């Protein structure tokens, strides 16, 4: 039997005690994550926001904790709590409590339908199930004309027995023009795009997984996005911007003060393996070279107000190896054992180190920062002529102070030249050619500020501004040049944006929204064309409106 199957079998056997179930809530459900952040800033709950997504059961548990402190909530917060308690009723140890007006299956044993939450349900002592259609449509208009974005599909999740969780989400997406690309410096979702017969581009995204869990941990085979690193505008460790990829996910929390996360994933290299590719009659069958990633993160909470996380990862190719499957390892050292004898220096894989700090020292305040490095040598620290490959982010968030129902966030991100690059095409920090780290890539910085006003339950009025700058692209084909490349020696690309976003959650996961964005994207002509969707180049006032059912 393959080593990986032994690994999974041992984890399943070790975990066959007690009761817990896991299904993950995608990070695109911003409202619930914003609410949990706010409650953590108010020191009502404790969360590790360095690792997302959260499981639906974890969210339900936190809502129960908040419910025990309702005397600390204002009117809007109390209404949001009640709203989310309804949205996560499938995770509660109680019978379905749907509105009988909209429950056309109310006389069926265990079945139900509802508008809030919207979908179909089943629940008994052994099996619980929820399904929801997915649909979204939005229109955008600026000087370059009117464009649209839409998706449709279906999502569902279920729990069986005491340990198993299952979930799946299928979306077919369409945009009338290309908003996403591997080279674009945007937060728009990455995809394996294909031209649409009706113009624009289409792509599909299949997410989901099967998870086995117990009281102090879980292990699952998942194809989904994940984020590592505290952030409000793009994580710089794992951003989750790329198309989702399949991975083994292990989460262990044996004590309150320690959490361990581990991922082993199958990336998409899109590097053609000419030996394994072949002709089949008059068709050429292209085969890509294999590519994997392994990552771990230890999160320690010595005090309720402090969370410190450290971890490492490695991207490797050509041949899988059990040494990269061991969760607790420092993978660069493993790589040295197997690949350090190459005198040309190119047999090794691509390893990374990273850390994250989250501090909530007083009520209302959250301070956070994360550091990602592809390579570090202490001799370079303090040397003005050369640099290590660093990306770091620092931020602060103030909730409900000095005014209730207002959050203020400020972030700064800086990434030095060469940080997310690698000279070997099969071991780049990418999947489907999308950078796994910060959306701006190398030799870039961003100042970001946001004011979020939540006057009533479900209504978010977000005003934000950011200034993003990118220097010349420094190709990582000559290490000396990269090491000595100055940070943004000249600005080749700049994005100055002011935006107002008004969004209302009518019922659970059903939104209407209106956006106005004033952007000025300027710089070197070739760089602007490479890094910017054509629709947004130059000075633009873009107004958009739409709705969505599910994410």
N, C-alpha and C positions, 0 to 999 in steps of 0.2 A: 504493500500500500504506500502511496506517495506520502512524504513527510507532512505535507499540508493537511492531509486528511487525518493523520494521527493527531496533529495539533488541534484540529477542530473537535475530534472525538474526545480528547482529554478535557477540553474546556466544557463540553456538553455534560460529561460525566461529573466533573467537579462542581458544576453549577446546578445539579439536580437536587437542590434543597430549597425549601421555602417557596414563596410566591412573589412574582413580579412579572410585568409584561411591558413590552416596549414597542412603540410605533413612533416614528420621528415626525415632527412638525416642521415643514420647510421654512427656511429663514425669510422667504418672501412674504410670510404672514407677519408683516411689520407691527401691526397693532398689538398683538399679544406679547411680542418681545419688548416693545416699548413700554408696555404696562409692567412687565416683570422688572425691567431696568429701573423704572420709577419706584417700584415697591422696594427694590434693593437699596436704592439711593435714600429712601425714607427709613432704612434699617428695620424694615418689617420682615423681610426674608433675606436669605443668603443664597446667592447663585454664583456659579463659575461661568461668567460670560465670555471667557477666553475660548470656549469650545461650544460651537453650535453646529447643528440644531439640537434643541432639547427634545426629549420624548414627550408625547402627549400625557403619559401618566405622571411624569415629573412636573409638567405644567399643572395638572390637576391637583397634585400634592401641594404645590406652592399656593394655589388658589385656596385650598383648605386652610393652610397656615394663615393666609391673609384674612380669611373669614373669622378667625379667632381673635382678630384685632380690629374689628369693624369700628370701634370707638376712636381709632386713630385715622380713619378715612374721612375725606370730605364728601360732599354729596355726589360729585361726579365720579370719584373713585369707587364709592359704594355701588353706584349703578353699573359701572364697568365690571366690577367683581361679579355682580349678579348675572350680567350678560355673559361673561366668560364661563361662569359655572354651568350655565345652560349649554354653551358650546362644547364643553367637555364632559357632558353627562354620561357618555358611553364609558368613560374611564372611572366613573363613580361606582361604588358598591351599593347601587340602588336600582329600582326598576326604571324603565323609560318614563319620562314625564314630559310628553309632548303636548302641545296645544291641541285639544280635541277638535277645535274648529277646522284645523288643517290636516288632521290625521284621518285619512280615508281608510286606513287599515286598523282602526282602533279596536275593532271586534275580532281581529286575528291574533292568535296566541303568540306573543312575543314580537310581532311585526309592528311597524309604525312608519308614518311619513310626517314631515314637518317643514315649516318655513324657517323656523329659528331653533336649532340649526336647519338649513335647507338640505333635504335629501331623504333617503330611505334608510330604515333602521331595523335591526333585529337584536334581541337580547334575551338570553336565558342563563341558567346556572353554568353552562359549559362554553357557550359560543356567543360572541358579540360582533356585530357587523354594522358598518355605515358606508353608504355610497352616495356620491354627489356628482352631478354633471359639472363640467368645466366650460365656461365660455367667457370671452372678453372681446370687446371691440372699442377702439379709440381712434379719433381723428386728430390730425396735427396740421397746423397751418402756419406758414411763414412766407417770406418773400420768394422762396423757391417752390411755392405751391402747396397743395393739400395732399397729405399722405395718410396711410392708415396702418394699424397693427391689430391683429386679431389672433385668437386661438380658440380651439374647441377640443373637448375630450371628456374623460371620465376619471375620477379618482375614488378609491375605496380603501378602507382599512378594517382589520378584524383581529380578534383575540380568540384563541382556542385554549381551553384548559387553564392551567395556572401559570404557564411559562412562555407560550408562543404568541408572537405578534406578527402580523402580515400587513403589508400595505403596497399599493400600486397607484401610479398616476401616469396617464398617457395624455400628452398634449400635441396637437398638430398646430404649428404656428405659421403665420403668414404676415409679411410686411410688403407694402406696395413699393418700397425702395429698400436698399440695403442699409440698415442701421448698425449691423454688427459685422465684424470681421476680425481675423486674428491680429491685425495690425492696428485696429482702431483703439484709441485711448478713451474708452467709455466704460460705464458700468452696465451697459446693455448685455443681456444674456448671450453667451456664446452658443453657437450651433454648427452642425455640419450642414451648411446651407446648400441648397440647389435652386436653380432658376425655376420660377413658376411659369406654367403655360399661359397664365393670364397676366404676366408681368410681375415684377418684384421677386421675392425669394420665399421659399418654404423650408421648413425643417421640423422634425418631430423630436420629442424628448420623452423617453420612458424612464421613470424613476420608481423606486420602491425597494422592497427587501423582505427578508424573513429573519426574525430576531428571536433568539432564545435568551431568556433572562431569569435572574434570581434576585434575591433581596439586595445583594451587594455588587451586582454586575450584570453584564449582558454581552452576548457575542452574536454577530449577525453577518449574513451575506447580503450586501446592499449595493444598489446603484443609485447614487444620490449625490447632491452637493453637500459640502461641509465647509465651515469657516473656523480658522484658528487665529486668535488675536482679537483683543478688544478693539472695537471700532464703531463708528457711526457713518463712515463714508469710505468703505473699502478696506478690508483687512490686508496686512502686508506679510502675513505668514502663509496661510491658505485663504484665498479670497472667495473660492467657489464660483468664479466667473466662467470657467471653462465648461464645456458639456460634461454632464455627470459621467463618472466612470465607476465600474464595478470594483468593490473592495470588501475585504474582511474588516469589520469594526469590532473592537474589543474595548469595553469600558468597565473599569473596576473601581469601586469605592468601598474598601473594607472598613474604614473608620471615617468619622466626620471630617477629619483634617487632611485626608489624602484622597485624591482622585487620579486615576491613571487612564489615559486614552492611547489606543494603538490602532493603526490603520496599515493594512497591506493591500495595495491597489494595482489594478491592471490598466496602465495608461495606453493611449493611442499614439504611436510614434509618427505615423504617416511617412516613415522612411522606408522606401521600397527595398525589399530583400530580393536582389536580382537572381540569387541562386534558387530560391523557393518559388519565385514567380514563374509562370509557364503559359504556353499557348494551348488552348483547347479548341481544336479545329481552327476557326477563323477569329476566335476571341482570345484576348490576352488576359489572363488571371493575375492580378496584382496582389502580392502578399507583403504585408508590412513586417518590419523587424519587431520582435517583442520588446516590451518596455514595462518596468514595474516601479512602484514606489513603496517604501516602508517608512513609517513615521511614528514617533511616540511622544507623549507629553505628560510629564508629572506635574500635578497641581497640588500645592500645599497651602492650607489655610491655618496658619498658626494662631491667628486672631480672627474674630468674626468680621473685622473690617479690612482684612488683608488677604489677598490671594496671589501667590507667586507660582508661575508655571515655567518649566524649562523642558526642552526636548530637542530631538534631532531627527533628521530624515535622510534618506538616500534614494536617488533615482538611478536604476541600473538596467542593463539591457543584455540581449543576446542569450543569456543562460540564467535560469532561476537558480537560487542557491538557498539551502536551509539556514545558513548563517544570517541571512537578512529577514528570516521569519521569526527570529527570537525576539520577543517584545521588548525586553529590558536593555538591549544592547546600545552601545555607541557605535553606529554603523561605519563611521570613517575608519575606526580601528579594525573592524572586520575586513573592510576593503583593503587596508594595508597588508593584512595577512595573505590575501589571495592575489593582489595585483601590484604590490610595491616593487617587484623585481624587474619591471619593464624599464629598460634603460632609456627609452624614448619618452617615458612619462605619460603615455596615453592609454594605458591598460586599465587605469582606475575608473571608478564610477564617480558620480556627482553627489557629494554629501553636503548637508546644511545643518546649522545650529540655530536655535531660536529660543526666545523667552518672552514672557509677558508678566506684567505687574498690574494688579487692580487694587486700588485703595479707596475705601469708603470711610474715612476717619471720623467724620461727623455727619449728622443727619443732613440730607439734601445734596451732599457733595460726592462726586465720583471722579477720582484721578486715575488715569491709566496710561500705559505705555507698552510697546512691544518692540522687540529687536530681532531682526532676521539677518543672518550672515551666511554667505556661501563659502567663504574662506577667511580665516583670521590668523594673523601672525602678530605676536606681541611686539616684535621689533618695528612694525609699521606704525604702532600707536604713537601719536605725537610727532611723527615724521611729516613735515609739511610737503614733501615731494611725492610721496606715494600714500596709498590708502588701502584699507581692508574693504572687503565687499559687504557693506552694511546697508540695510534698510531699517529705519526706525520711525516709529510713530508715537506721538504724545498727545494726550487729550484730557479735557476736563468737561464734566457735565454737572450742571446745577439744576435740581428739580424743586419746584414749588417754593422758591425763595428768590427774591423777596416777595413775589406774588404767586398765589396758588394757581395751579393748572398750567404753568409755564415751565418749559425745560429750555435751558440754554446750553449749547454744546460748542466747543472750539477744539479743532484738531490741527496738528501739523505733521506732515509726512515728508521724509527725505530719503531718497534711494540713490546711492552712488553708482557710478558707471561699472558695468560688469556684474552687478549683484545677482541678477536672475538669469544670466547667460551661462553657456558652457560650450566649449569648442567642438565637442562631439555631438552630432545631430541626434543620436539615439539616446543620449542621457541628459538632454536639456530639461530644465524645470518647467515642463510643458506637457499638455495633453491635447491632442488634436491641433497642435501648434499654438494653443492659448497658454499664456503665462499663468502658472498656478498662484503666483504672488500678487502684489499690488497692481491694480489696473493700469497705472501710469508706466510701469516698467522701470528700466534703469535710467540713471542720470536725470532725475526728475524730483520735483517737490510740489507740495500742495498745502495751501492754507484754506481751512474750511471752517465756517461758522453757521450755526443753525439756531433758530428760535422756533420752538414748537408750542403752539397754544391749543389746549384741549378744553374748550369752554363747556361742552356737554358730552355725555356718553356717545362715543362713536365718531365724533367730529374732530379731525386733526387739521389744523391750519399751520402749515409749515413754511416759514420764510428762511431761505438759505442762500449763502453766497460762498463762492470759492474761487481761488486763483491758483491755477495749475500751470507749471512751467516745465518744459522739457528741453534739455540741451541737445547737442548733436549726438547722434547714435554712434557709439564707439564699439566697433566690431571686436568680439572676443576671439580673435584669431592670433593675436600676438599679446601674450600676458604682460609683457613689459609696458606696452602702450596703454593697456587698460589700467594697470596699477598707477601709472603716472598721469592719467587723464584727469584734468581739473573738473571740479563739480560745476556743471552748467557754465562752461566758459563763455558761451553766448546762447541766447534764447532762440532755439529753432522752432518752437511751437509753444503757444500760450493760449489758455482758455480762461477767460474772465466771465463768470456766470453769476447772475442773480435770478432767483426763482421763487415763485409763490405756488404752493401746492395745497389745494383744499380737497379733502377726502372724507367721505362719510360712509361708515359701515352700517348699512340699513339693518341687515340681520347677519348672523355669523357667516363670514367669508363672502359677503355680497356687498360690493362697494360701488359708489359713483364718485367721480373725481373731475376736477378742473385744474389745469396747470397753466401758468404763464412763465416763460423762461426768456430772459434777456441775456444773450451770449455773444461774446466777441472772440472768435478763434482766428488767430493771426500767426504769422511767422514765415519761415522759409517756405517757398511755394511747394517744393517737392515733399517736404516733411508734412506740411498741412494736408496735402492730398493723400499721403500715405497713412496718416494717423487720425484722420477725421472723416466721418460720414459726409458725403458730398452735400447732403441736405442742410448741414449745420455750418458749413464753411462761411467765414466772414462775420459781419454783424447781423444778428438775427433776433427777432422777437417771435418766439414760437408759442402759439396757444394750442392747447390740446384738451380734449374732454373725452370721457368714456365711462365704461362700467366693466366690472368683472364679477363672475360667479366662480369662486375658488381660485387657487393659485397653481 
